[in-house]
Amino acid sequence: MPIETSAKIVFLKKIHLFQGLDDEELLAIAEKLDEAQYPAGGVIFEQDKKAESFYLIYGGSVRITRRQDGKKIELAVLVKYDYFGELALVSKRQRSATATAVVDTSLLVLSREDFEELYKRVPELRLNLEVAIRSRRLARKLRFKWLRPNEVVYFLARKHPIALYQNLILPVLALTVPAGLFYGWFALARFVIVAVAAWGSLIAIAAWIAWLIVDWGNDYYIVTNQRAVWLEKVVGIYDSRQESPLNTVVAVGVEANPIGRILDYGDVIVRTFVGKIPFNNVDHPKHAARMIEEHWRRRQEAAVETEKEAMKETLRRKLVLPPPPSGKPKTDSVPPTASQTKSRRLDLLRMLGANTLKLRYETGDRVVYRKHWVALILQAWIPVIGILTVLILFVYRLVQLAYNPNEFFISFQVGIAVDTWASACFLALFPFVGWMIYEIADWSNDRFEVTPDQIIDLDKKPFGTESRNAAQLDNILAIESRRIGLLGNIFNYGNVNITVGGTKLIFEDVMDPSRVQSDIDRRREARLEKKKQAEVAGERERMAEWLATYHQNAEAFKEEEEKKRNQNSG
C-alpha cells in the first residue's frame, strides 16, 4: 500500500533535518519523495558508484559498510527516521560506502535534482544537514573504541575555533618577550645569556601554543543512539568521559552570548536527573540541539515500545503460547562486527605506566582518580629540594674543577682517583632520588575508584600495607564536594565527602571535586535505574501472572456464572 502524503509529512516532522520548515515546505518535499522497497540483503547503492539519490528510512534498517585496505568495515547500522546518501550528493563525489538492507526495508527517496534544489533553496535544511555531515565525517575519522557494538554516533563536534583563538591571545602577546630579547641581542649587546633567554622563551611559548592547539582538538561532544557524552582530554594529565544515558535527559537548551549569536556558535546544555552535560562553544548550536532532541525523543519512544514488547513476551510465556512467526529482527540490537568482538591487544603504553601520573583516567567501566599534583608536591618537597641542592653543589664543583688546572674530576696519575667533593655529591643524589621515587609511588598508589556498583578508596604503601574501603553506590546517603584553602581554590582541587550509613568515605585532594561528585551521582543514578528496571520487570511478571490466571480460568468462571444464572431462573 502506498504511503499517503500526510503520513510522509508526519514522518518528516520527526526528523531534525526538517525542523524549522513550515507545512507548505514539508508538503512540497513530501510530494517529491518516491517509495522504494528492498528485501533483506538487498544492495541500495555500492561504493565508488555515482550518487543519484538521498534516502530516508521509513521502516526497517540499513547497514553502511566500506571497503578499505582489503577489509570490509562496518560504519553504522541505521534505523527508522535515519537518512543516508547525503555525503556524496553534497560533495559531488562518488559513493564512499555501500548501503545494504538488513531486513525488509521501506525507503523514501529524493532524486539528486530535487535534493540539490532543496539544498540551495532552504537554508534551514542546509544548516541542519551541514551539522549532520560534519558529525558523520568526524565519526568515520575517529571511530572511538569505547562505543558499544550496537551504538551509532549521530552528533559529534569539537569546540568552535573561536574558543581556540581566545586561548591563543595570551601566548601570542607573550611572543613580544622573545622578540624584544632578539632585538636587544642584535641591536644592543650580544651577550650569550640574552640569546639563551630569547631562544628559551621562544621555545617555551611555541610549546605553549602547540599544547593549546592539541588540547582544543582533544575535546569532543558526542550524541549516540544511547547516550550523550562529553569527552575531555588534557594530554598526559587528565582523561574524562562524562556521559548520561538518553533516557535520563530531561531538557536540552541553548545559550549564546552576543558574539556567539552573530557568529552562530554557543553552548548546548543537556540537562539530566543528576546535573548537566555542557556542550560548550559548538557551531550552529540551535541545529545541534535539534539533533540531540530528536534522538532523545526517539529513545523515549523506543523505551515505551520495548516495555510493550516485554509485556507481550511475558504474557506469551505465562500462557505457554507458541512464539510469533519470525518477522523483522530488532534493529536496535545489531550483532557486533569482527573488529569489535576481536580481543583487544594489551596497550604497551599502559604496561609502561602511561597512567602513572594521570589525575583521572578510565579503564573499562571503572573511573580512577588520584590526588592532585599539589598534594604530591607537598608530600615530596623535601627530597626534591635535596636533589636540587645536591645538583647545584655538584655543578658548582665541576665548574671549580674546570677552572683549576691542578685539580681533576678523575685523575689517572696514581691509579684512578675521583674528586672527593664531586663524588660525594654524586653519591648523595641516590638516597634523595630513591626517596622521591618512593613518594611518587606512594602518591600514585593512593587511588579512588568509581565502578558501576561501588566506590572504592585504595591506600597502598610501597613495600608496606594496603587498605581498601568500599561501599555500594545505592547505599550512598549524601555527597558533598569542597575546595579547601587558597591552594585548593587556585588549583581547583579538594575533598569529596561521601556519607554511607553511619560511616564516611573521603576522596581527598582530587582535581575538580565538583566533577568527581557529578561522576559519582551519575553512576549512582544509573545503579538506581538498573534496580528500578529490575523492580519493573518483577511487577511485569506479577501482572502477567494475574492476567494469565484470569485468561486460563475465564471459561470456568463463565460456566459457573451460567450455572448460577440457570439455577436462579429455575
C-alpha positions as CSV (number, residue, x, y, z in Angstrom):
1,M,0.0,0.0,0.0
2,P,1.5,3.4,-1.0
3,I,2.3,5.8,1.8
4,E,0.0,8.8,1.9
5,T,1.4,12.3,1.7
6,S,0.0,13.2,5.1
7,A,1.9,10.2,6.6
8,K,5.1,11.4,4.9
9,I,4.7,14.9,6.4
10,V,4.2,13.4,9.9
11,F,7.3,11.3,9.3
12,L,9.4,14.3,8.2
13,K,8.4,16.3,11.2
14,K,10.1,13.8,13.5
15,I,13.5,14.2,11.7
16,H,15.7,17.1,12.8
17,L,16.7,17.9,9.2
18,F,13.2,19.3,8.5
19,Q,12.6,21.1,11.8
20,G,12.1,24.8,11.2
21,L,10.3,24.2,7.9
22,D,6.6,25.2,7.6
23,D,3.8,22.9,6.5
24,E,3.9,24.2,2.9
25,E,7.6,23.4,2.5
26,L,7.1,20.0,4.1
27,L,4.2,19.3,1.7
28,A,6.4,20.2,-1.3
29,I,9.2,17.8,0.0
30,A,6.7,15.0,0.7
31,E,5.3,15.2,-2.8
32,K,8.8,14.7,-4.3
33,L,9.6,11.6,-2.2
34,D,9.3,8.3,-4.0
35,E,8.9,5.0,-2.3
36,A,11.4,2.1,-2.7
37,Q,11.3,-1.4,-1.1
38,Y,14.4,-3.5,-0.6
39,P,14.4,-7.1,0.7
40,A,16.8,-8.2,3.4
41,G,20.3,-8.3,1.9
42,G,19.3,-6.0,-1.0
43,V,22.0,-3.6,-2.1
44,I,20.7,0.0,-2.2
45,F,23.9,1.5,-3.6
46,E,27.6,0.5,-3.9
47,Q,30.8,2.1,-3.0
48,D,32.6,4.1,-5.8
49,K,29.3,4.4,-7.8
50,K,27.7,7.6,-8.9
51,A,25.4,9.2,-6.3
52,E,21.8,9.6,-7.7
53,S,19.5,9.8,-4.7
54,F,19.1,10.8,-1.0
55,Y,17.3,8.2,1.3
56,L,15.1,8.3,4.4
57,I,14.4,5.1,6.2
58,Y,10.6,4.8,6.7
59,G,10.8,1.2,8.0
60,G,13.5,-1.5,8.5
61,S,17.2,-0.9,8.8
62,V,20.2,-0.3,6.6
63,R,23.9,-1.3,7.1
64,I,26.6,1.1,5.9
65,T,29.9,-0.6,5.1
66,R,33.2,0.5,3.4
67,R,36.0,-1.5,1.7
68,Q,39.3,-0.2,2.9
69,D,42.8,-1.9,2.6
70,G,41.2,-5.1,1.5
71,K,38.8,-5.2,4.5
72,K,35.1,-4.7,4.9
73,I,34.5,-2.1,7.7
74,E,31.0,-1.6,9.2
75,L,30.4,2.1,9.7
76,A,26.9,2.1,11.1
77,V,23.5,0.3,11.2
78,L,20.8,2.9,10.6
79,V,17.1,2.5,11.6
80,K,13.7,4.2,11.1
81,Y,13.9,8.0,10.9
82,D,17.6,7.9,9.9
83,Y,18.8,9.1,6.5
84,F,21.8,8.4,4.3
85,G,23.4,9.2,0.9
86,E,23.8,12.9,1.5
87,L,27.6,12.9,1.7
88,A,28.3,12.1,-1.9
89,L,25.5,14.5,-3.1
90,V,26.8,17.5,-1.1
91,S,30.5,16.9,-2.0
92,K,29.6,15.8,-5.6
93,R,31.7,12.7,-5.4
94,Q,31.2,9.0,-5.8
95,R,29.7,6.9,-3.1
96,S,32.2,6.4,-0.2
97,A,30.4,3.3,1.2
98,T,27.9,0.6,0.4
99,A,24.4,0.5,1.8
100,T,22.6,-2.8,2.3
101,A,19.2,-3.6,3.7
102,V,19.5,-5.6,6.9
103,V,15.8,-6.6,6.9
104,D,12.9,-5.9,4.5
105,T,13.2,-2.1,4.3
106,S,11.0,0.7,3.1
107,L,12.7,3.9,1.9
108,L,11.6,7.3,0.9
109,V,13.8,8.5,-2.0
110,L,14.6,12.0,-3.1
111,S,16.3,12.4,-6.5
112,R,19.6,14.2,-7.0
113,E,18.0,17.1,-8.8
114,D,15.3,17.6,-6.1
115,F,17.9,17.3,-3.3
116,E,20.2,19.9,-4.8
117,E,17.3,22.3,-5.4
118,L,16.2,21.9,-1.8
119,Y,19.8,22.3,-0.5
120,K,20.2,25.6,-2.3
121,R,16.7,26.9,-1.6
122,V,16.0,26.1,2.0
123,P,18.7,27.5,4.4
124,E,17.4,25.7,7.5
125,L,17.6,22.4,5.8
126,R,21.1,23.2,4.6
127,L,22.4,24.2,8.1
128,N,20.8,21.1,9.7
129,L,22.4,18.9,7.0
130,E,25.8,20.6,7.5
131,V,25.8,19.7,11.2
132,A,25.0,16.1,10.4
133,I,27.6,15.8,7.6
134,R,30.3,17.3,9.8
135,S,29.4,14.8,12.5
136,R,29.5,11.8,10.2
137,R,32.8,12.7,8.7
138,L,34.4,13.2,12.1
139,A,32.9,10.0,13.4
140,R,34.3,8.0,10.5
141,K,37.7,9.5,11.0
142,L,37.9,8.9,14.8
143,R,36.0,5.7,15.4
144,F,36.0,5.6,19.2
145,K,36.9,2.3,20.7
146,W,34.6,2.6,23.7
147,L,31.5,2.6,21.5
148,R,29.2,-0.4,22.1
149,P,28.6,-2.9,19.2
150,N,25.0,-1.5,18.6
151,E,25.9,2.1,19.2
152,V,25.7,4.7,16.4
153,V,27.2,8.2,16.6
154,Y,24.7,10.8,15.3
155,F,26.3,14.0,16.6
156,L,30.0,14.7,17.0
157,A,31.6,18.1,17.3
158,R,34.7,19.9,18.6
159,K,34.6,23.3,20.2
160,H,34.3,26.2,17.7
161,P,37.7,27.6,16.6
162,I,36.8,30.9,18.3
163,A,37.5,29.1,21.7
164,L,41.0,28.3,20.5
165,Y,41.6,31.8,19.2
166,Q,40.6,33.2,22.6
167,N,43.0,30.9,24.4
168,L,45.8,31.9,22.0
169,I,45.6,35.6,22.7
170,L,47.9,35.5,25.8
171,P,50.7,33.3,24.3
172,V,50.6,35.4,21.1
173,L,51.1,38.5,23.1
174,A,53.8,36.8,25.0
175,L,55.8,36.5,21.8
176,T,56.8,40.1,22.3
177,V,59.2,38.9,25.0
178,P,61.5,36.8,22.8
179,A,61.1,39.4,20.0
180,G,62.4,42.1,22.4
181,L,65.2,39.9,23.6
182,F,66.3,39.1,20.0
183,Y,66.2,42.8,19.2
184,G,68.3,43.6,22.2
185,W,70.8,40.9,21.2
186,F,71.2,42.0,17.6
187,A,71.0,45.8,18.1
188,L,72.4,46.5,21.6
189,A,74.7,43.9,23.2
190,R,75.5,40.4,22.0
191,F,75.6,38.7,25.4
192,V,75.2,34.9,25.3
193,I,72.7,35.0,28.2
194,V,70.4,37.3,26.2
195,A,70.4,34.9,23.2
196,V,69.8,31.9,25.5
197,A,66.9,33.7,27.2
198,A,65.4,34.7,23.8
199,W,65.6,31.2,22.4
200,G,64.4,29.6,25.7
201,S,61.3,31.9,25.9
202,L,60.5,31.4,22.2
203,I,60.6,27.6,22.5
204,A,58.5,27.7,25.7
205,I,55.9,29.9,24.1
206,A,55.8,27.7,21.0
207,A,55.3,24.7,23.1
208,W,52.5,26.5,25.0
209,I,50.8,27.3,21.7
210,A,51.2,23.7,20.4
211,W,49.8,22.4,23.7
212,L,46.7,24.7,23.5
213,I,46.0,23.5,19.9
214,V,46.3,19.9,20.8
215,D,44.2,20.4,24.0
216,W,41.5,22.1,21.9
217,G,41.5,19.2,19.4
218,N,41.1,16.6,22.2
219,D,37.6,17.8,23.4
220,Y,34.6,16.2,21.7
221,Y,30.9,16.4,22.2
222,I,29.0,13.3,21.2
223,V,25.4,12.1,21.0
224,T,24.7,8.4,20.1
225,N,21.5,6.4,19.9
226,Q,22.1,5.6,23.6
227,R,23.9,8.4,25.4
228,A,25.2,12.0,25.5
229,V,29.0,12.2,26.0
230,W,31.5,14.9,26.8
231,L,34.9,13.6,26.0
232,E,37.7,15.7,27.5
233,K,41.4,15.0,27.5
234,V,44.4,17.0,28.8
235,V,47.5,15.3,27.3
236,G,49.3,13.2,29.9
237,I,47.3,14.7,32.8
238,Y,43.5,14.1,32.6
239,D,41.1,11.8,30.7
240,S,37.4,12.4,31.2
241,R,34.3,10.8,29.7
242,Q,31.3,12.5,31.2
243,E,28.1,10.8,29.9
244,S,24.5,10.3,30.6
245,P,22.0,7.8,29.0
246,L,19.5,9.5,26.8
247,N,16.6,8.2,29.0
248,T,17.9,10.4,31.9
249,V,17.8,13.6,29.8
250,V,15.1,16.0,31.0
251,A,15.8,19.1,28.8
252,V,18.0,20.4,26.1
253,G,18.8,24.2,26.0
254,V,20.9,26.7,24.0
255,E,22.9,29.6,25.4
256,A,24.8,32.1,23.4
257,N,26.4,35.5,24.1
258,P,26.0,38.4,21.6
259,I,29.2,37.5,19.7
260,G,28.0,33.9,19.6
261,R,24.7,34.9,18.1
262,I,26.5,36.8,15.4
263,L,29.0,34.1,14.5
264,D,26.4,31.3,15.2
265,Y,28.2,29.4,18.0
266,G,27.2,28.8,21.6
267,D,26.6,26.3,24.3
268,V,24.2,23.4,24.1
269,I,23.2,22.3,27.7
270,V,22.0,18.7,28.1
271,R,20.2,18.6,31.5
272,T,19.8,15.2,33.2
273,F,18.4,14.0,36.5
274,V,21.7,14.5,38.3
275,G,23.2,17.6,36.6
276,K,24.1,18.8,33.2
277,I,26.5,18.0,30.3
278,P,27.6,21.3,28.7
279,F,28.5,21.2,25.0
280,N,30.5,24.4,25.1
281,N,31.2,26.7,22.1
282,V,29.7,24.4,19.4
283,D,29.0,25.6,15.8
284,H,25.3,26.1,14.9
285,P,24.1,25.4,18.4
286,K,20.3,25.5,17.6
287,H,20.7,22.9,14.9
288,A,22.8,20.7,17.1
289,A,20.2,21.0,19.9
290,R,17.5,19.9,17.4
291,M,19.5,16.8,16.6
292,I,20.0,15.9,20.2
293,E,16.3,16.4,20.9
294,E,15.3,14.1,18.1
295,H,17.4,11.2,19.4
296,W,16.3,11.9,23.0
297,R,12.6,11.6,21.9
298,R,13.5,8.5,19.8
299,R,14.9,6.9,22.9
300,Q,11.8,7.6,24.9
301,E,9.6,6.1,22.2
302,A,11.8,3.1,21.9
303,A,11.6,2.6,25.7
304,V,7.8,2.6,25.6
305,E,7.8,0.1,22.6
306,T,10.3,-2.1,24.4
307,E,8.1,-2.2,27.6
308,K,5.1,-3.2,25.4
309,E,7.0,-6.0,23.7
310,A,8.4,-7.2,27.0
311,M,4.8,-7.4,28.4
312,K,3.6,-9.3,25.4
313,E,6.5,-11.7,25.6
314,T,5.9,-12.2,29.3
315,L,2.2,-13.0,28.8
316,R,3.0,-15.3,25.9
317,R,5.4,-17.2,28.2
318,K,2.9,-17.4,31.0
319,L,0.1,-18.6,28.7
320,V,2.5,-21.1,27.1
321,L,1.7,-19.8,23.7
322,P,3.9,-20.5,20.7
323,P,6.3,-17.7,19.6
324,P,5.0,-15.4,16.9
325,P,6.2,-16.1,13.3
326,S,9.7,-14.6,12.9
327,G,9.5,-11.2,11.3
328,K,11.8,-8.3,11.4
329,P,14.6,-8.7,13.8
330,K,15.1,-5.9,16.3
331,T,17.0,-3.2,14.6
332,D,18.4,-1.7,17.8
333,S,20.4,-4.8,18.6
334,V,22.9,-5.3,15.9
335,P,25.4,-8.2,16.1
336,P,29.0,-6.9,16.6
337,T,31.4,-6.8,13.8
338,A,34.5,-8.9,13.8
339,S,36.7,-6.0,14.6
340,Q,34.5,-5.2,17.7
341,T,34.5,-8.8,19.0
342,K,38.1,-9.4,18.4
343,S,40.1,-9.3,21.7
344,R,42.0,-6.1,22.1
345,R,45.7,-6.2,22.4
346,L,47.3,-5.1,25.6
347,D,48.2,-1.4,25.4
348,L,52.0,-1.1,25.6
349,L,51.8,2.4,26.9
350,R,49.7,1.2,29.8
351,M,52.3,-1.5,30.5
352,L,54.9,1.2,30.7
353,G,52.9,3.3,33.1
354,A,51.1,5.8,30.9
355,N,48.5,6.3,33.6
356,T,51.1,6.6,36.5
357,L,50.8,10.4,36.7
358,K,47.3,11.0,35.4
359,L,44.9,12.6,37.9
360,R,41.9,10.9,36.2
361,Y,41.6,8.1,33.7
362,E,39.1,5.4,32.7
363,T,39.8,1.7,32.3
364,G,36.9,-0.3,31.1
365,D,33.8,0.8,33.1
366,R,36.0,1.9,36.0
367,V,36.9,5.6,36.7
368,V,40.1,6.2,38.6
369,Y,41.1,9.4,40.4
370,R,44.4,10.3,42.1
371,K,45.3,13.2,44.4
372,H,46.2,16.5,42.8
373,W,49.8,17.2,41.9
374,V,49.8,19.9,44.6
375,A,49.4,17.0,47.1
376,L,52.3,15.3,45.5
377,I,54.5,18.4,45.7
378,L,53.6,18.9,49.4
379,Q,54.4,15.3,50.0
380,A,57.7,15.1,48.1
381,W,59.1,18.6,48.5
382,I,62.0,17.6,50.9
383,P,63.6,15.1,48.5
384,V,63.1,17.5,45.6
385,I,64.9,20.3,47.5
386,G,67.6,17.8,48.4
387,I,68.1,16.7,44.8
388,L,68.2,20.3,43.6
389,T,70.7,21.3,46.3
390,V,73.0,18.3,45.6
391,L,72.8,19.0,41.8
392,I,73.7,22.7,42.4
393,L,76.7,21.7,44.6
394,F,77.8,19.0,42.0
395,V,77.6,21.5,39.1
396,Y,79.4,24.1,41.2
397,R,82.2,21.7,42.0
398,L,82.5,20.7,38.3
399,V,82.8,24.4,37.4
400,Q,85.6,24.8,40.0
401,L,87.4,21.8,38.6
402,A,87.1,23.2,35.1
403,Y,88.8,26.5,36.1
404,N,91.5,24.9,38.3
405,P,94.2,23.2,36.1
406,N,95.7,21.4,39.2
407,E,92.5,19.5,40.0
408,F,90.6,16.9,38.0
409,F,87.3,15.2,38.3
410,I,89.0,11.9,37.5
411,S,92.8,11.5,37.8
412,F,94.9,8.7,36.4
413,Q,98.3,9.8,37.7
414,V,98.4,7.4,40.6
415,G,95.8,4.8,39.7
416,I,92.3,6.1,39.4
417,A,91.3,8.9,41.7
418,V,87.9,10.7,41.7
419,D,87.4,14.1,43.2
420,T,86.1,13.7,46.7
421,W,83.6,16.5,46.8
422,A,82.2,15.8,43.3
423,S,81.9,12.0,44.0
424,A,80.2,12.8,47.4
425,C,77.7,15.0,45.7
426,F,77.0,12.4,43.0
427,L,76.5,9.6,45.6
428,A,74.3,11.9,47.7
429,L,71.9,12.0,44.8
430,F,70.9,8.3,45.1
431,P,69.1,8.4,48.5
432,F,67.3,11.6,47.6
433,V,66.2,10.2,44.2
434,G,65.1,6.9,45.9
435,W,63.2,9.0,48.4
436,M,61.5,10.9,45.7
437,I,60.6,7.8,43.7
438,Y,59.1,6.3,46.9
439,E,56.9,9.4,47.5
440,I,55.8,9.4,43.8
441,A,54.9,5.7,44.1
442,D,53.1,6.3,47.4
443,W,51.1,9.1,45.8
444,S,50.4,7.1,42.7
445,N,49.2,4.1,44.7
446,D,46.6,6.2,46.6
447,R,43.6,5.8,44.3
448,F,39.9,6.5,44.4
449,E,37.7,4.4,42.1
450,V,34.1,4.5,40.9
451,T,32.7,1.4,39.3
452,P,29.1,0.7,38.1
453,D,28.4,-0.8,41.6
454,Q,30.8,0.6,44.1
455,I,33.0,3.5,45.3
456,I,36.5,2.3,46.4
457,D,39.2,4.1,48.4
458,L,42.6,2.3,47.9
459,D,45.6,3.2,50.0
460,K,48.8,1.3,49.4
461,K,52.3,2.0,50.8
462,P,55.3,0.9,48.7
463,F,56.7,-2.2,50.3
464,G,54.1,-1.8,53.0
465,T,50.5,-2.2,54.0
466,E,47.4,-1.9,51.8
467,S,44.0,-0.8,52.8
468,R,40.7,-0.9,50.9
469,N,37.4,0.7,51.8
470,A,34.4,0.2,49.6
471,A,30.7,1.0,49.6
472,Q,27.8,0.2,47.3
473,L,26.6,3.1,45.2
474,D,22.9,2.6,46.2
475,N,23.9,2.9,49.9
476,I,25.1,6.4,49.5
477,L,23.1,8.9,51.6
478,A,24.8,12.2,50.7
479,I,27.7,13.6,48.7
480,E,29.5,16.8,49.4
481,S,32.4,18.4,47.5
482,R,34.5,21.1,48.9
483,R,37.6,23.1,47.9
484,I,39.6,24.0,51.0
485,G,42.1,26.9,51.4
486,L,43.8,29.2,49.0
487,L,45.7,26.5,47.1
488,G,42.5,24.4,46.7
489,N,40.7,27.4,45.1
490,I,43.6,28.4,42.9
491,F,44.4,24.9,41.6
492,N,40.8,23.6,41.7
493,Y,41.2,20.6,44.0
494,G,39.6,19.5,47.2
495,N,37.7,16.7,49.0
496,V,34.6,14.8,48.2
497,N,32.8,13.6,51.3
498,I,30.6,10.6,50.8
499,T,28.2,9.5,53.6
500,V,27.3,5.8,53.6
501,G,25.2,4.7,56.5
502,G,27.0,5.7,59.7
503,T,30.4,6.0,58.0
504,K,32.0,8.4,55.7
505,L,34.4,7.9,52.7
506,I,36.6,10.8,51.7
507,F,38.1,11.2,48.2
508,E,41.0,13.5,49.3
509,D,42.7,16.2,47.3
510,V,41.1,15.2,44.0
511,M,41.1,17.5,41.0
512,D,37.8,19.3,40.3
513,P,35.9,17.9,43.2
514,S,32.5,19.0,41.8
515,R,33.2,17.0,38.7
516,V,34.0,13.9,40.8
517,Q,30.8,14.4,42.7
518,S,28.9,14.5,39.4
519,D,30.6,11.4,38.2
520,I,29.5,9.5,41.4
521,D,26.0,10.9,41.1
522,R,25.6,9.7,37.5
523,R,26.9,6.2,38.4
524,R,24.6,6.1,41.4
525,E,21.6,7.2,39.3
526,A,22.5,4.5,36.7
527,R,22.7,1.9,39.5
528,L,19.3,3.0,40.9
529,E,17.8,3.0,37.4
530,K,19.0,-0.6,37.0
531,K,17.4,-1.6,40.3
532,K,14.2,0.2,39.2
533,Q,14.2,-1.7,35.9
534,A,14.5,-5.0,37.9
535,E,11.6,-3.9,40.1
536,V,9.6,-3.1,36.9
537,A,10.4,-6.4,35.5
538,G,9.2,-8.1,38.7
539,E,6.0,-6.1,38.6
540,R,5.5,-7.1,35.0
541,E,5.9,-10.7,35.9
542,R,3.2,-10.4,38.6
543,M,0.8,-8.6,36.3
544,A,1.3,-11.1,33.6
545,E,0.7,-13.9,36.2
546,W,-2.6,-12.3,37.2
547,L,-3.7,-11.8,33.6
548,A,-2.6,-15.3,32.6
549,T,-4.5,-16.8,35.6
550,Y,-7.6,-14.9,34.6
551,H,-7.3,-15.9,31.0
552,Q,-6.8,-19.6,31.9
553,N,-9.8,-19.6,34.2
554,A,-12.1,-17.3,32.2
555,E,-14.1,-20.2,30.7
556,A,-14.6,-21.8,34.1
557,F,-15.8,-18.5,35.5
558,K,-18.2,-18.1,32.6
559,E,-19.6,-21.7,33.2
560,E,-20.0,-21.1,36.9
561,E,-21.8,-17.8,36.2
562,E,-24.1,-19.5,33.6
563,K,-24.9,-22.4,36.1
564,K,-25.8,-19.8,38.7
565,R,-28.0,-17.9,36.3
566,N,-29.8,-21.1,35.3
567,Q,-30.4,-22.1,38.9
568,N,-31.8,-18.7,39.7
569,S,-34.1,-18.8,36.7
570,G,-35.3,-22.3,37.6
